[in-house]
Each structure stands twice: as C-alpha cells, then as structure tokens.
Amino acid sequence: QNSHGVLIAGRVVQRPMRFEGMVTAIDPDKHTLTLHRRALDKQLQIADGCKIVLRDEKPGTFADIHPGNHVTVTYETPDGTPTARLIAQTSIAFTGKLTAIDLGEKTVKARALFASKKFNVADNCAIVINGRTDGKLGDLKPNDLQVFNYDEINGVNVVNRIAPAPAEVQRNSPMATTSPPGYPTGY
C-alpha cells in the first residue's frame, strides 16, 4: 500500500525458483552445473552446502548426478547469479542387460538377474555413447549391460537416461559372466 508516499507491504511470499532439465555438465570442483531444457541451456553456480536429494528423499552426493540425468534444481539469484541450493535426482535406476530394442515403438527391454523390465523411451532421453549424451536408440547394442534411469508414470516405465554400466559393475555383475551350457547368460 502507499501510505503518504511510503510503500508498505502487507504480505511477503517467498516462492522458490526451480528449473527442471537434463544435466549437460556438472563440475563439483568449479561449483558449476549446466542444464538443458528444450532449446534453453541454464548455467548455475552450486552453493557451498548444496543438498543432493535422491528418490524417496534419500540424501545423495555429486557422484549421484551424471550428464543425462533429469533433475529439478531449486535456486536463488544472489547478486544476479543463479545459485543451486538443492538438486533433486529422483529417477529409479535399473541395471540390466539390454535384450530388445524396438525403434518403431521407441521401447527397450532389459533383464537383470531376477527381473525384466520394459521401458518407453522419453522423447528427451539421454543415451550415453562414448561419454556423450547425444546417442540414438539405434546406437545401442543388445546384450550390453546398461543403467536405465526411469520414472514410473501411470504404471508405465519411462526411461530418461540410458548409459553403460560402470566398468566395476560390469566386471562384478552376474549378468556379465558366462553360464553353464544350456543356461541363458547370467544365470
């Protein structure tokens, strides 16, 4: 209100600023994060003490955030610089051997030791090939051990990132070992 030339606030509401997008670069040493959404790249500083939150409100670390992950960042703009205070990466991770790719339907299937899953591939799915996030569905190879980051939407598994399993996981995975004759690989 304007009271005799003095502006008086009757109510102040703080609305957190959020940006949702795909991580294109993260550098914890330089405290920087770059996100991409549609045709927009947004660069943010990472505040000291920035919280990383994973699915089910579990605490995470910067090691849990990878190029291609879809995240929601809550940020502030001190001195005009977007500064991340909270990074939420809430997708579910499934590690399994790629068993089927349907380019027409844009689906993939994967098998782990005791589970199989079918995923619909999101339009903005990051497919990591040779460390780059711009791979195509046709670049994937059956029988490769992959990590699928996905969200369950109305009972449908929608994958937003597909990346090779880390080398240590591949070396130690029962899915990567050979099996006795007459048994499928990984059993």
Secondary structure, 3 states (H helix, E strand, C coil): CEECCEECCCCCCCCCEEEEEEEEEEECCCCEEEEEECCEEEEEEEEEEEEEEEHHHCECCHHHCCCCCEEEEEEECHHHCCEEEEEEECCEEEEEEEEEEECCCCEEEEECCCCEEEEEEEEEEEECECCECECCHHHCCCCCEEEEEEEEECCEEEEEEEEECCHHHHHHCHHHCCCCCCCCCCC
